[in-house]
Amino acid sequence: MTPMALRRLLDDDDDMDFKELLLKHIAPGLGCIIAFLMFVSPLKAVLQVRASKHLGDLNPLPLVAIIANCAAWLLYGCINEDPYVILANEPGLLLGVFMAISCYGFADLKARDLMLKAFLFFAVLISGAGIIISLFIEKDSTASLISGYTAVFVLLCYYGAPLSTIAEVLRSRSSASLYWPISIMNTVNGLLWVAYGTAVHDMFIAVPNAVGATFGLIQIALIQCYPSKKGTAVANSSDGAYEPLQSGGAA
């Protein structure tokens, strides 16, 4: 870790007040923990897929999104030497690779094709940003902007994944496809990173996580308004649709 990153992690100012400590260190520290819990939340379902050797109704696309989201934010975190962004996303990248590869082997041809297309799209996007930064960009501020916009785009794609689920909830008037613990974690995680991004004046962190927290609040409201109807979930499953797999993003 470079001296700059160390200064961000351990502020040299002995007079730091509690508010600054809370926003710049405690909030992102808790955000790292909650992000890990969200990234690990699909692991049980993935292990069941490995045990049964059958994908079933599990939707594997969000697993590819986990890889892309974490890779994009790792690029941003490394360029800006932000230890909290790095710590929040490195475990998610490793978990995402493990879970996506595990499910790919048991997916049907259509699911494999979708996973491959999504992976290639995000790989070209993120690696392209890295190549442009390393070969053509000299100013650190410009490199930060490029990596920031790339990470925000990927994160918004990631946060947009539950939109189809929200539309289904409104159509069926049942929240069977939403999981309140994950929705709450999404909201809390987003708010923690909003607090940190605002404290360090980094809108690339604050703004997209505000969007994510808003999605989480919408899901919580839908769960309250439309109680789960188990019959609806079974009916949807019998139509051959993949079960929504929700995971939140990390800064």
Salt bridges, closest charged atoms under 4 A:
GLU20 OE2 - LYS24 NZ 3.06
ASP82 OD2 - ARG8 NH2 3.30
ASP113 OD2 - LYS117 NZ 3.24
GLU168 OE2 - ARG171 NH2 2.62
